[in-house]
Amino acid sequence: MQSCRPARVPVDLFRPDTEEDILDVVVFDFPTMLASLFNCPVLNQIENLVVNPRDRFAKYEGPNGKLGEINSALWYDKA
């Protein structure tokens, strides 16, 4: 889990009218974190994924013929 720990990166906030400011920004190794989620056997199970029940590689089709709020982007409109 060492690769999942946050790190500090110094960022120079150069502004023409003031002197230089150095700010420590906390960053994460996003590709490593995402890969750990994809490789997790507890999370990556068919019952936790939104897939087409007849064909896993086809477009999702809900059992009632309608898309849920996640697949219809309804949550995006609310955000």
C-alpha positions in Angstrom: 0.0 0.0 0.0 3.0 2.3 -0.1 2.1 3.4 -3.6 -1.3 4.5 -2.4 0.0 7.0 0.1 -0.4 10.7 -0.6 2.7 12.8 -1.5 3.4 16.5 -1.2 4.5 18.4 -4.3 5.8 22.0 -4.0 4.1 24.4 -6.4 5.4 27.8 -7.1 2.4 30.3 -7.2 4.2 33.0 -9.1 2.2 36.2 -9.2 3.7 39.3 -11.0 2.7 41.8 -8.3 4.0 39.8 -5.3 7.0 37.7 -4.4 7.0 34.0 -5.1 4.9 31.7 -2.9 5.7 28.1 -2.5 2.6 25.9 -1.6 2.7 22.2 -0.8 -0.1 20.4 -2.7 -1.1 16.9 -1.7 -1.4 14.5 -4.6 -2.2 10.9 -5.1 -1.1 8.4 -7.7 -4.5 8.1 -9.4 -3.7 5.3 -11.9 -2.4 3.1 -9.0 -5.5 3.9 -6.9 -7.8 3.1 -9.9 -6.0 -0.1 -10.7 -6.3 -1.2 -7.1 -10.1 -0.7 -7.3 -10.3 -2.7 -10.6 -8.2 -5.5 -9.1 -10.2 -5.8 -5.9 -12.0 -9.1 -5.8 -14.5 -7.9 -3.2 -15.7 -4.9 -5.3 -15.2 -6.3 -8.8 -18.1 -8.8 -8.9 -20.8 -9.1 -11.5 -23.5 -8.3 -9.0 -21.8 -4.9 -8.2 -21.5 -3.9 -11.8 -24.2 -2.4 -14.1 -24.0 -4.7 -17.1 -26.5 -6.0 -19.7 -27.7 -9.3 -18.2 -27.9 -10.9 -21.7 -24.6 -9.7 -23.1 -21.9 -8.3 -20.8 -20.2 -6.4 -23.7 -23.4 -4.8 -25.1 -25.0 -1.5 -24.1 -26.9 -1.7 -20.8 -30.6 -2.4 -21.0 -32.6 -2.2 -17.8 -35.0 -5.0 -16.9 -38.0 -2.7 -17.3 -36.7 -1.1 -20.5 -35.8 2.1 -18.8 -32.4 3.4 -17.7 -31.8 4.2 -14.0 -30.7 7.5 -12.7 -27.0 6.7 -13.1 -27.2 5.6 -16.7 -29.6 8.3 -17.8 -27.3 11.1 -16.4 -30.1 12.3 -14.1 -27.6 12.7 -11.3 -25.4 14.9 -13.5 -28.3 17.4 -14.0 -28.8 17.6 -10.2 -25.1 18.2 -9.6 
